[in-house]
Amino acid sequence: MSSLGDIQDRIDAACAKAGRANDVTLIAVSKVQPLERVEAVLKMGHRVFGENRVQEAAGKWPGFRETFENIDLHLIGPLQTNKVKQAVGLFDVIHSVDREKLARKLAEEFDAADKQIPCFLQINTGEEEQKAGCLPAEADAFVRACREDYALPVAGLMCIPPADEEPSLHFALLKKIAVRNGLSGLSMGMSGDFESAIALGATHIRVGSAIFGARVPG
């Protein structure tokens, strides 16, 4: 079922080709996957997973955490402000901080829970109207606000390139914004393009179907 080993081999090869150490975090995107597929990957020893929805994660991961130690759970989908408290209780990393209202709410919840979670700021590199994320022209101000006004632990930037455009152009833009702001974390690259993302400095890649197979909608 799983090609986890194949993906890890491809990551190793992409890092070698780019002349960099393999410091890439592979996030196994388990959204809309049957529990048995997720459990199979857990049994292989993988511990870093990504979910798109707070509600789905809440129904899945508390049970797995009872059985498997050291799970590192990443929220990679959009986060509504009314789900912030629940998300902070469930996740170890948040990749989709896309607006100041959410940054403010997260800061308030971090204070209330006496907890800090690394955050990636989502940049809408394709400037797509239907897609979440800060526009590239506003990215520097957004990074500054998240750091200075809300004291968020900003780990880096995240993007999801437009489906019909060359992804490497968007990866390069995200890296340029990150470097300009002194950020090292780059959450970019999925099943079809993660090798290009690694070549351009990705530190976190989000791979679902290439590990689990096609999604199974509920």
Buried (B, 14 or more C-beta within 10 A) or exposed (E): EBBBEEBBEBBEEBBEEBEEEBEBBBBBBBBBBBEEBBBBBBEEEBBBBBBBBBEBBBEBBEEBEEEBEEBBBBBBBBBEBEBBBBBBEBBEBBBBBBBBEBBBBBBBBBEEEEEBBBBBBBBBBBEBEEBBBBEBEEBEEBBEBBBEEBEBBBBBBBBBBBEEEEBBBBBBBBBEBBEEBEBEBBBBBBBEBBBBBBBBBBBBBBBBBBBBBEBEEE
